[in-house]
Amino acid sequence: MKDDLFFDKKAPDRIDRVDGRAKVTGSAAYAADHKIQNTVYGFLVGSTVAKGRIKSIDTKAAERAPGVLAVLTYFNTPKLPGYTTGKDPSKPPTGGQPLRFFATNEIFYYDQAIALVVADTFERVLHAAKLVKAQYEKATHKTSLADSLGNAKIPTGPRFEDYTRGETDGYKGAAVKLEQEYYHPIEVHNPMELASIVAFWEGAEKVTVYTKTQGVQATQKSISDAFKLPLENVTVHAQHIGGAFGMGLRTWPYEIAAVMAAKKVGRPLKLVLHREQMFTNVGYRPATKQKIGLGATADGKLIGLTHEATGNTSAYEEFTEATVNISRFMYACPNVTTRYRIVPLNVCTPIWMRGPGEATGSFALESAMDELAFALNLDPIEFRLRNHADSDPETKLPWSSKYLKECYQMGAERIGWKERKLQPKALKDEDWLVGYGMGAGSFGAFRWVASVKARLQPDGKLLLQC
């Protein structure tokens, strides 16, 4: 596809990313690239069952292996004073809680860490980790969303209650209606930079970490709460943000475990997950099953829209997304119903990937809009234009800005939409079938408190730090 199809050559030069050159040339350092003298290495040993309890762990061979400094397990790990970010430590959180490695002998998912081996070189820690052996009391596990839909539940909290505007399931009385189901499996993220952390303590009350995070303050707060340290005693470095795909949006159990192990051995510690652990321990886009009911008049005006979605979470924590929320405001429709459910499975907690649940919901909604447009014998863009929401149907407020109609027009012109025929397999380029499709999506423009410092320098330059 030609570059000038989407880029206006008359547009002003694009703004350079401050760290762009470092990233594309490979000079940008990963968190694990940070070097500290006298560093030791950690390696996580994962469970070989998906649900159950640890009966015993034999760590003697690993502890006797060359260079090994410690092997942490449920049976010998010092108990952390916290790990209760935003919660009352005297009460269990209603939506579950982040997993605490080595806090109990319970296994929630396959490859959950059952031991953390620490040694003076990476080669030695890798060898010693293979010597750790465990026995389990196995239990029946559930890892399939499709097989566990009967266990679906409404997530905790008022934000997830069923939503109705107008008549419940109002699409059913429409002249033309469509009912369809859509499913997608989990989607994992595997950026080039592996999940990693370097942690070192200065005394018993001050810790510094270099870690892969998209929120240094959130990570600082999590470590502060877990170890009950003053915030100012926790320093978090994340020099370059990018390629996290959602993984960097929370503090994972491996990070807390690494900080804990660094304190126990009294030396800087580096822990890097290997590729298999990236699939099992640091989140993913959850599997989701969606049902869409759409109804319209014969001339293509939406009468009703029902959007139901069920996604998976982990067995120990509620993970939720705004999967159905886009259907409440995307199109002008008087009768809208949304229902959202989650199913606990024996897997690691999911995470908000690029983009989060709104993108997942858009896939189902926009697919259904295309199918109903075909049933109405309407061009998909024309169908959307007839149901364009000139103001927010959910809040009854005007948009701060909205150029969706202009986007439709520009996109259609640039890809030759007028050549598209409504019938499938109608457009060919020699021996190739050519498909033309479109879709729309939306995501919230969230705003929080911010601060800025301005410094006017003697040479007349203005420096803004935000």
Phi, psi and omega per residue, in radians:
M1 nan 2.374 -3.061
K2 -1.190 2.476 -3.134
D3 -1.083 -0.639 -3.045
D4 -1.329 0.039 3.094
L5 -1.170 -0.613 -3.058
F6 -2.014 -0.278 -3.070
F7 -1.945 2.278 3.131
D8 -1.468 1.997 -3.095
K9 -1.178 -0.304 3.125
K10 -1.504 -0.115 -3.121
A11 -1.186 2.632 3.123
P12 -1.102 2.777 3.137
D13 -0.953 2.450 3.133
R14 -1.259 2.680 3.133
I15 -1.331 2.301 3.112
D16 -1.248 2.480 2.968
R17 -1.336 2.379 -3.078
V18 -0.998 -0.726 -3.092
D19 -1.820 0.248 -3.072
G20 -1.062 -0.828 -3.114
R21 -1.110 -0.724 -3.141
A22 -1.087 -0.656 -3.105
K23 -1.252 -0.781 -3.058
V24 -1.344 -0.341 3.104
T25 -1.662 -0.104 3.085
G26 1.507 0.123 3.136
S27 -1.520 -0.205 3.085
A28 -1.223 2.227 -3.055
A29 -1.466 2.424 2.951
Y30 -1.327 2.879 3.126
A31 -1.003 -0.719 -3.084
A32 -1.315 -0.147 3.101
D33 -1.336 -0.252 -3.090
H34 -1.186 2.250 -3.053
K35 -1.867 2.274 3.062
I36 -2.276 2.373 -3.110
Q37 -1.057 2.457 3.060
N38 1.274 0.448 -3.121
T39 -1.233 2.461 3.006
V40 -1.950 3.003 -2.986
Y41 -2.164 2.436 3.095
G42 -1.939 2.685 3.095
F43 -2.566 2.277 -3.115
L44 -1.560 2.318 3.034
V45 -1.735 2.208 -3.046
G46 -1.724 2.714 3.089
S47 -1.185 2.567 3.086
T48 -1.769 0.073 3.035
V49 -2.124 2.775 -3.081
A50 -1.674 -0.294 3.095
K51 -2.763 2.463 3.109
G52 2.604 -2.672 3.120
R53 -2.422 2.627 3.071
I54 -1.382 2.136 3.059
K55 -1.460 -0.753 -3.123
S56 -2.787 2.705 3.043
I57 -2.296 2.227 3.083
D58 -1.735 1.872 -3.120
T59 -1.950 0.109 -3.028
K60 -1.085 -0.784 -3.126
A61 -1.127 -0.692 3.115
A62 -1.144 -0.717 -3.119
E63 -1.161 -0.504 3.140
R64 -1.509 -0.141 -3.090
A65 -1.182 2.654 -3.100
P66 -1.010 2.348 3.018
G67 1.395 -0.050 -3.087
V68 -1.326 2.299 -3.125
L69 -1.815 -0.522 -3.112
A70 -2.892 2.660 2.968
V71 -2.304 1.919 -3.092
L72 -1.649 2.311 3.081
T73 -2.466 3.134 3.077
Y74 -1.035 -0.516 -3.016
F75 -1.428 -0.263 -3.107
N76 -2.378 0.033 -3.074
T77 -1.314 2.323 3.050
P78 -1.102 2.390 -3.094
K79 -1.305 2.317 3.118
L80 -1.323 2.532 -3.138
P81 -1.286 -0.224 -3.068
G82 -2.481 -2.183 -2.963
Y83 1.455 0.872 -3.042
T84 -2.307 0.727 -3.074
T85 -0.894 2.096 3.065
G86 1.255 0.195 -3.077
K87 -2.164 2.720 2.993
D88 -1.376 2.013 -3.054
P89 -1.090 -0.301 -3.130
S90 -1.470 -0.172 -3.105
K91 -2.195 2.346 3.068
P92 -1.180 2.380 -3.134
P93 -1.140 2.459 -3.061
T94 -1.182 -0.506 -3.135
G95 -1.675 0.349 -3.063
G96 1.509 -2.968 -3.118
Q97 -2.609 2.740 3.077
P98 -0.994 2.558 -3.127
L99 -1.152 2.426 3.115
R100 -1.980 1.815 3.112
F101 -1.017 2.336 3.023
F102 1.207 0.203 3.115
A103 -1.424 -0.551 3.065
T104 -2.417 3.055 3.103
N105 -1.652 0.195 -3.096
E106 -1.431 2.428 3.102
I107 -1.883 2.194 -3.108
F108 -1.822 -0.400 -3.101
Y109 -2.795 2.775 3.110
Y110 -1.096 2.390 3.113
D111 1.315 0.166 2.971
Q112 -1.042 2.386 -3.072
A113 -1.126 2.253 3.052
I114 -1.940 -0.224 3.127
A115 -2.726 2.634 3.016
L116 -2.182 1.981 3.136
V117 -1.665 2.415 3.139
V118 -2.174 2.245 3.127
A119 -2.501 3.010 -3.004
D120 -1.460 -0.211 3.019
T121 -2.416 2.793 -3.138
F122 -1.163 -0.711 -3.126
E123 -1.081 -0.691 -3.128
R124 -1.239 -0.664 -3.134
V125 -1.217 -0.600 3.104
L126 -1.140 -0.735 3.102
H127 -1.120 -0.819 -3.080
A128 -1.148 -0.621 -3.129
A129 -1.066 -0.555 -3.139
K130 -1.262 -0.220 -3.106
L131 -1.582 -0.158 3.140
V132 -1.342 2.226 -3.128
K133 -2.165 2.450 -3.118
A134 -2.308 2.648 3.002
Q135 -2.075 2.517 -3.009
Y136 -2.232 2.675 2.827
E137 -1.660 1.773 -3.049
K138 -1.321 2.580 3.048
A139 -2.275 2.826 3.138
T140 -1.191 2.187 -3.101
H141 -1.802 2.772 3.079
K142 -2.224 2.055 -3.134
T143 -2.234 0.030 -3.105
S144 -1.894 2.135 3.078
L145 -1.102 -0.802 -3.081
A146 -1.038 -0.631 -3.111
D147 -1.444 -0.127 -3.026
S148 -2.129 0.278 -3.100
L149 -1.076 -0.426 3.092
G150 -1.163 -0.270 3.123
N151 -1.697 0.171 -3.114
A152 -1.117 2.518 -3.129
K153 -2.497 2.761 3.050
I154 -1.311 2.283 3.127
P155 -1.081 2.793 -3.133
T156 -1.190 2.398 3.022
G157 1.884 2.661 -3.066
P158 -1.184 -0.362 -3.105
R159 -1.138 -0.299 -3.009
F160 -1.915 0.172 3.078
E161 -1.179 2.701 3.107
D162 -1.014 2.473 -3.089
Y163 -1.962 2.365 3.069
T164 -2.404 2.265 2.975
R165 -2.135 2.154 -3.073
G166 1.366 -2.362 -3.098
E167 -1.567 2.354 3.108
T168 -1.109 2.282 -3.115
D169 0.890 0.796 -3.059
G170 -1.162 -0.219 -3.134
Y171 -1.168 -0.398 -2.993
K172 -1.146 -0.422 -3.124
G173 -1.642 0.138 -3.076
A174 -1.345 2.742 3.131
A175 -1.144 -0.676 3.112
V176 -2.180 2.147 -3.106
K177 -2.405 2.793 -3.106
L178 -2.450 2.381 3.003
E179 -2.208 2.187 -3.071
Q180 -2.571 2.635 3.088
E181 -1.996 2.562 -3.124
Y182 -2.368 2.423 -3.116
Y183 -2.398 2.452 2.918
H184 -2.411 2.506 -3.132
P185 -1.337 3.110 3.089
I186 -1.082 2.668 3.074
E187 -2.204 2.085 -3.091
V188 -1.653 2.760 3.087
H189 -1.985 2.377 3.104
N190 -2.438 1.268 3.101
P191 -1.131 2.837 3.133
M192 -1.023 -0.691 3.114
E193 -1.402 2.072 3.095
L194 -1.235 2.736 3.016
A195 -1.036 2.262 -3.002
S196 -2.788 2.794 3.109
I197 -2.733 2.500 2.937
V198 -2.090 2.173 -3.076
A199 -2.252 2.394 3.026
F200 -2.556 2.527 -3.092
W201 -1.810 2.518 2.965
E202 -1.978 1.615 -3.020
G203 1.378 -2.832 -3.054
A204 -1.627 -0.147 -2.985
E205 -2.183 0.154 -3.087
K206 -2.452 2.230 -3.070
V207 -2.358 2.539 3.075
T208 -2.192 2.394 3.120
V209 -2.312 2.564 2.927
Y210 -1.979 2.047 -3.034
T211 -2.569 2.866 -3.126
K212 -1.523 1.699 -3.101
T213 -2.492 2.581 3.037
Q214 -1.694 0.014 -3.141
G215 -2.526 1.614 -3.075
V216 -1.114 -0.617 -3.136
Q217 -1.231 -0.648 3.096
A218 -1.131 -0.730 3.107
T219 -1.154 -0.716 3.083
Q220 -1.004 -0.775 -3.128
K221 -1.149 -0.719 -3.133
S222 -1.103 -0.787 3.128
I223 -1.176 -0.708 3.101
S224 -1.019 -0.784 -3.128
D225 -1.212 -0.689 -3.095
A226 -1.133 -0.679 -3.073
F227 -1.854 0.061 3.137
K228 0.926 0.929 3.104
L229 -1.888 2.620 2.980
P230 -1.055 2.490 -3.108
L231 -0.935 -0.692 -3.084
E232 -1.191 -0.190 3.110
N233 -1.616 0.040 3.133
V234 -2.073 2.039 3.116
T235 -1.949 2.220 -3.115
V236 -2.088 2.176 3.113
H237 -1.886 2.269 2.998
A238 -2.546 1.484 -2.972
Q239 -1.155 -0.679 -3.101
H240 -2.156 2.269 3.093
I241 -1.904 2.320 3.139
G242 2.684 2.583 -3.140
G243 1.252 0.394 -3.141
A244 -1.592 -0.495 3.061
F245 0.978 0.469 -3.110
G246 1.799 -0.459 -3.102
M247 -1.011 -0.585 -3.081
G248 -1.472 0.196 -3.067
L249 -1.514 -0.048 3.103
R250 -2.594 2.928 3.040
T251 -1.613 2.094 -3.048
W252 -1.577 2.796 -3.128
P253 -0.999 -0.566 -3.123
Y254 -1.105 -0.529 -3.137
E255 -1.225 -0.778 3.095
I256 -1.102 -0.713 3.133
A257 -1.083 -0.703 -3.140
A258 -1.154 -0.730 3.111
V259 -1.101 -0.720 3.120
M260 -1.105 -0.764 -3.125
A261 -1.180 -0.648 3.104
A262 -1.063 -0.670 3.122
K263 -1.194 -0.685 -3.087
K264 -1.150 -0.745 -3.088
V265 -1.535 -0.212 3.084
G266 1.242 0.448 3.118
R267 -2.443 2.744 3.046
P268 -1.022 2.431 -3.067
L269 -2.253 2.386 3.086
K270 -2.012 2.275 3.109
L271 -2.278 2.166 3.124
V272 -2.211 2.171 3.073
L273 -1.222 2.537 3.062
H274 -1.550 3.029 -2.980
R275 -1.032 -0.718 -3.135
E276 -1.082 -0.692 -3.131
Q277 -1.165 -0.404 3.073
M278 -1.132 -0.472 3.131
F279 -1.426 -0.335 -2.933
T280 -2.089 -0.261 -2.936
N281 -2.194 -0.101 -3.050
V282 -2.295 0.625 2.971
G283 1.456 3.075 -3.053
Y284 -3.122 2.911 2.982
R285 -1.302 2.215 -3.054
P286 -1.200 2.676 2.974
A287 -1.127 2.498 -3.089
T288 -2.504 2.329 2.997
K289 -1.946 2.246 -3.088
Q290 -2.208 2.547 3.053
K291 -2.168 2.250 3.121
I292 -2.061 2.291 2.960
G293 -2.063 2.131 -3.118
L294 -2.199 2.418 3.072
G295 -2.393 2.477 -3.099
A296 -2.519 2.837 3.000
T297 -1.271 2.951 -3.113
A298 -1.112 -0.423 3.125
D299 -1.666 0.204 2.958
G300 1.589 0.419 3.053
K301 -1.742 2.188 -3.128
L302 -1.077 2.341 3.078
I303 -1.840 -0.726 -3.094
G304 -2.639 2.651 -3.136
L305 -2.517 2.151 3.034
T306 -2.124 2.239 -3.115
H307 -2.226 2.039 3.095
E308 -2.059 2.383 -3.139
A309 -2.435 2.437 3.044
T310 -2.260 2.123 3.118
G311 -2.116 2.864 -3.141
N312 -1.618 2.663 2.962
T313 -2.246 -3.025 3.096
S314 -1.572 3.007 -3.123
A315 -1.376 -0.159 -3.044
Y316 -2.078 -0.080 -3.018
E317 -2.720 2.468 3.088
E318 -1.518 2.079 3.004
F319 -1.929 2.302 -3.095
T320 -2.295 2.719 3.065
E321 -2.360 2.856 3.115
A322 -1.585 0.926 -2.996
T323 -1.113 -0.697 -3.043
V324 -1.655 -0.150 -2.967
N325 -1.136 -0.536 -3.092
I326 -1.098 -0.513 -3.109
S327 -1.242 -0.243 -3.140
R328 -1.353 -0.363 -3.039
F329 -2.382 -0.109 -2.995
M330 -1.166 -0.646 -3.103
Y331 -2.279 2.704 3.098
A332 -1.275 1.959 -3.084
C333 -2.650 2.209 -3.049
P334 -1.301 -0.469 -3.060
N335 -2.143 1.870 -3.075
V336 -2.247 2.302 3.084
T337 -2.254 2.311 3.047
T338 -2.273 2.498 3.104
R339 -2.407 2.316 -3.103
Y340 -2.256 2.305 -3.128
R341 -2.349 2.767 3.042
I342 -2.265 2.665 3.129
V343 -2.160 2.111 3.079
P344 -1.283 2.264 3.112
L345 -2.243 2.856 3.117
N346 -1.494 1.233 3.114
V347 -2.503 2.878 3.054
C348 -1.091 2.691 3.090
T349 -1.067 2.350 3.066
P350 -1.181 -3.106 3.116
I351 -2.597 2.821 -3.135
W352 -1.362 1.884 -3.136
M353 -1.653 3.093 -3.119
R354 -1.412 2.095 -0.459
G355 -1.502 2.971 -3.052
P356 -1.208 -2.621 -3.004
G357 -1.014 -0.452 3.113
E358 -1.046 -0.647 3.105
A359 -1.210 -0.702 3.091
T360 -1.059 -0.787 3.122
G361 -1.155 -0.634 3.124
S362 -1.073 -0.670 3.131
F363 -0.966 -0.814 -3.114
A364 -1.265 -0.824 -3.096
L365 -1.073 -0.810 -3.079
E366 -1.248 -0.564 3.057
S367 -1.117 -0.751 3.135
A368 -1.160 -0.672 3.103
M369 -1.067 -0.707 3.095
D370 -1.107 -0.750 -3.098
E371 -1.178 -0.664 3.111
L372 -1.245 -0.615 3.068
A373 -1.040 -0.716 3.119
F374 -1.124 -0.722 3.128
A375 -1.126 -0.537 3.133
L376 -1.500 -0.076 -3.061
N377 1.051 0.691 -3.141
L378 -2.022 2.539 2.986
D379 -1.058 2.370 -3.097
P380 -0.988 -0.632 3.115
I381 -1.257 -0.730 3.117
E382 -1.060 -0.691 3.104
F383 -1.074 -0.734 3.134
R384 -1.198 -0.669 3.114
L385 -1.100 -0.648 3.124
R386 -1.183 -0.317 -3.123
N387 -2.093 0.385 3.125
H388 -1.102 2.338 3.117
A389 -1.554 1.874 -3.118
D390 -1.291 -0.382 2.989
S391 -2.437 2.963 -3.074
D392 -1.221 1.958 -3.108
P393 -1.171 -0.406 -3.101
E394 -1.402 -0.804 -3.078
T395 -1.703 -0.212 -3.073
K396 1.114 0.417 3.134
L397 -1.887 2.680 3.088
P398 -1.243 2.663 3.044
W399 -1.216 2.516 3.014
S400 -1.168 -0.604 3.010
S401 -2.850 2.591 3.098
K402 -2.831 2.137 -3.112
Y403 -2.243 0.638 -3.070
L404 -1.172 -0.702 3.110
K405 -1.052 -0.765 3.122
E406 -1.122 -0.619 3.107
C407 -1.141 -0.777 3.066
Y408 -0.947 -0.855 -3.063
Q409 -1.128 -0.813 -3.118
M410 -1.114 -0.795 3.136
G411 -1.082 -0.759 -3.125
A412 -1.080 -0.724 -3.131
E413 -1.149 -0.701 -3.008
R414 -1.358 -0.412 3.130
I415 -1.871 0.159 3.099
G416 1.190 0.754 -3.072
W417 -1.031 -0.521 -3.104
K418 -1.117 -0.329 3.103
E419 -1.385 -0.223 -3.072
R420 -1.310 2.388 3.064
K421 -1.853 2.647 -3.067
L422 -1.201 -0.568 -3.084
Q423 -1.305 2.432 3.086
P424 -1.108 2.652 3.076
K425 1.026 0.469 -3.090
A426 -1.609 -0.264 -3.075
L427 -2.033 2.197 -3.117
K428 -2.265 2.601 2.996
D429 -2.115 1.678 -2.992
E430 0.994 -2.020 -3.096
D431 -1.579 0.008 -3.052
W432 -1.739 2.328 2.934
L433 -1.371 2.359 -3.103
V434 -1.976 2.160 3.114
G435 -1.853 2.334 3.075
Y436 -2.045 2.180 3.117
G437 -2.426 2.929 3.116
M438 -2.625 2.855 3.089
G439 -2.871 2.812 3.135
A440 -2.250 2.738 3.114
G441 -2.598 2.959 -3.136
S442 -2.648 2.627 3.065
F443 -2.551 2.558 -3.055
G444 -1.139 2.559 3.028
A445 -1.760 1.536 -3.025
F446 -1.500 2.481 -3.122
R447 -2.298 2.413 3.084
W448 -2.247 3.093 3.097
V449 -1.100 2.424 3.106
A450 -2.363 2.841 3.082
S451 -2.387 2.700 -3.134
V452 -2.520 2.515 3.063
K453 -2.075 2.273 -3.138
A454 -1.983 2.389 3.118
R455 -2.344 2.036 3.086
L456 -1.575 2.015 -3.030
Q457 -1.546 2.783 -3.083
P458 -1.001 -0.499 -3.131
D459 -1.458 0.132 3.074
G460 1.595 -0.089 3.127
K461 -1.381 2.511 3.124
L462 -1.880 2.152 3.120
L463 -1.864 2.128 3.080
L464 -1.928 2.240 3.113
Q465 -2.122 2.103 -3.031
C466 -2.211 nan nan
